[in-house]
Structures are given as C-alpha cells and as structure tokens.
C-alpha cells in the first residue's frame, strides 16, 4: 500500500476493488484512502475523507456507496461524524451525524438496507446505545439500546435478519469481560438476551457459516488469558456448543469465511505478547482446525477482504514494532 496503517477499514466494492480507509499511520491519524485493483495487483490513492479517523466502521450500501462512521480523530476527539464514498467519482461527501460519538463500535447492514451501529466507547464511557442509518434520508435515528454496554465485541447478521452481538468488555475493569450475547430484531428495534458463550472473551472473531451457525474463535479472557477455544451458536435453539480448539491462542486476529465453507483465521497476538504470522482453517463438517501456510509477516489489527476469485487479501496492520504497508494474498 502507499501508506502504512492499522486500525483501518477495508471494504470490497461492487466492482471488485478493495477500498482501504483511515487508521493510524506513522504520522498520526489518517484521512487517506486507497484502492486495490485485483486485476493488476496495484494500489492507487483515491479521495481523502473529510475527517482523519482510527477504528471507524465501514459498510457498503445497496447503492454501492460506502458509509464510514465514527472513530477517533485529531485533537483527541471521539467522532460522531459519518461520510460516504462514491466509487464512481472517488469523492467523499459528509452525511448525517450519529447520535453518539464512538469508536470500537460495530456496524451491520440490515436486510432493509439500513445500517445498525452498536456499542463502542467515548469520553462518557462504555456504550449500549444503538443508531440506525437510513441511506434514503442520510439521517440517523436511535433504536433500542443493548442490554449491556460493550466494546471489543462482535456483531454478525444471521440468516433470519437478526443481528447477534457477542462478548466484549463492559467497563474498564478486567473483571468485566463478557460471555453474554444478545439479538437485535430489526422489525421491532429491540434487543433480547440469548444464550451465553461458554467462555468470556473480547477481541475475538465471529463468522457466519453456510449452515447458519456462527463460529466464535479466540480472543482474550479472564486472568489475562489468550484463548484458543472456539464455539458455535445455533440460532434455532439460542445455545452455544464447544467445537475444536485452534492450534494457537490468539486475539485481534482476522477470520474469513471461504467459498468452500471453511473459515480462515490468521495473525493476531498470543501469550507473552508475541505477534503471529500463523494461519489455520476450520472445517465446519468435522469441527477441526488444521494449520495452513503462514503469512509472510506477523501482524495484528490488520484487515482481510474476500476477492471475487475467492482469494483473501490481508492488508497492513502492526507487527509489534512498526506499522505495516505490506499486503499478501491467501
């Protein structure tokens, strides 16, 4: 890439290109953006965002625009601003502000085209408030709040249209790591508590499988423990079952569901503060993980994007000493 960065976003556009935005760079928070062209394997700079921001969210809308929201920016400021990237022009336009400033939040695109933003953190503390973005009006409305404030959690959209939020942290205390989970119903705008995970975890990953189950893997748990455990959520029963352990305990890794149904996990941080280049594959049919080829660079807080040909593009991150601009394809 043209710029080393971590805490950035990566979004696969309808034309197959990958848009990378913002993050932390060598000189501070970034507003720059760049595009990866899978046909040529090259990066080109595109229009810069109106605001520098780390750890925002990025969501592709039904109209092909990309909504970037929130994050943390210059002047030590938590952001409630949002903006839209137009792939046809390469330009950004400001859209409505969220009702809460936030970083470390999640964003989920609903079946009705709206974007649900949940949780996170700002100067007032840990958040349970949730916002809905309406692409037709460019405005945000508050919707039902989660039962528990949380950040470093995950959110994934289920086959029935509900959004499952899992784990995270609810306060600055290490005893506040969560195993709880809850479901957002877009029809009613309300949250209901569902079964709790078997392990408390934050900085984990959650992946929706082809069979409709959700695979949660790794993370950081009680007693400052890095986790190699994984478990499956069944939306039909609202319960979790333990599945095979990963070969490596890891947090802040990436997880990508491949076209063959397997889940690729790569990188992250492990016990003793080590940074990982290792990767492994989960087979939903057997519930077993197998190691696969390692990345060329150890990295944390990187991004992974599925390309049209089924390959996975891993971009940037941090290796424990320097910010990365390197990119590799699995």
Residue, then its C-alpha position, 0 to 999 in steps of 0.5 A: x500500500x502507499x501508506x502504512x496503517x492499522x486500525x483501518x477499514x477495508x471494504x470490497x466494492x461492487x466492482x471488485x476493488x478493495x477500498x482501504x480507509x483511515x487508521x493510524x499511520x506513522x504520522x498520526x491519524x489518517x484521512x487517506x484512502x486507497x484502492x486495490x485493483x485485483x486485476x493488476x495487483x496495484x494500489x492507487x490513492x483515491x479521495x481523502x475523507x473529510x475527517x482523519x479517523x482510527x477504528x471507524x466502521x465501514x459498510x457498503x450500501x445497496x447503492x454501492x456507496x460506502x458509509x464510514x462512521x465514527x472513530x477517533x480523530x485529531x485533537x483527541x476527539x471521539x467522532x460522531x461524524x459519518x461520510x460516504x464514498x462514491x466509487x464512481x467519482x472517488x469523492x467523499x461527501x459528509x452525511x448525517x451525524x450519529x447520535x453518539x460519538x464512538x469508536x470500537x463500535x460495530x456496524x451491520x447492514x440490515x436486510x432493509x438496507x439500513x445500517x445498525x451501529x452498536x456499542x463502542x466507547x467515548x469520553x462518557x464511557x462504555x456504550x449500549x446505545x444503538x443508531x440506525x442509518x437510513x441511506x434514503x434520508x442520510x439521517x440517523x435515528x436511535x433504536x433500542x439500546x443493548x442490554x449491556x454496554x460493550x466494546x471489543x465485541x462482535x456483531x454478525x447478521x444471521x440468516x433470519x435478519x437478526x443481528x447477534x452481538x457477542x462478548x466484549x468488555x463492559x467497563x474498564x475493569x478486567x473483571x468485566x469481560x463478557x460471555x453474554x450475547x444478545x439479538x437485535x430484531x430489526x422489525x421491532x428495534x429491540x434487543x433480547x438476551x440469548x444464550x451465553x458463550x461458554x467462555x468470556x472473551x473480547x477481541x475475538x472473531x465471529x463468522x457466519x457459516x453456510x449452515x447458519x451457525x456462527x463460529x466464535x474463535x479466540x480472543x482474550x479472557x479472564x486472568x489475562x488469558x489468550x484463548x484458543x477455544x472456539x464455539x458455535x451458536x445455533x440460532x434455532x435453539x439460542x445455545x452455544x456448543x464447544x467445537x475444536x480448539x485452534x492450534x494457537x491462542x490468539x486475539x485481534x486476529x482476522x477470520x474469513x469465511x471461504x467459498x468452500x465453507x471453511x473459515x480462515x483465521x490468521x495473525x493476531x497476538x498470543x501469550x507473552x505478547x508475541x505477534x503471529x504470522x500463523x494461519x489455520x482453517x476450520x472445517x465446519x463438517x468435522x469441527x477441526x482446525x488444521x494449520x495452513x501456510x503462514x503469512x509472510x509477516x506477523x501482524x495484528x489489527x490488520x484487515x482481510x477482504x474476500x476477492x471475487x476469485x475467492x482469494x483473501x487479501x490481508x492488508x497492513x496492520x502492526x507487527x509489534x514494532x512498526x506499522x505495516x504497508x505490506x499486503x499478501x494474498x491467501 
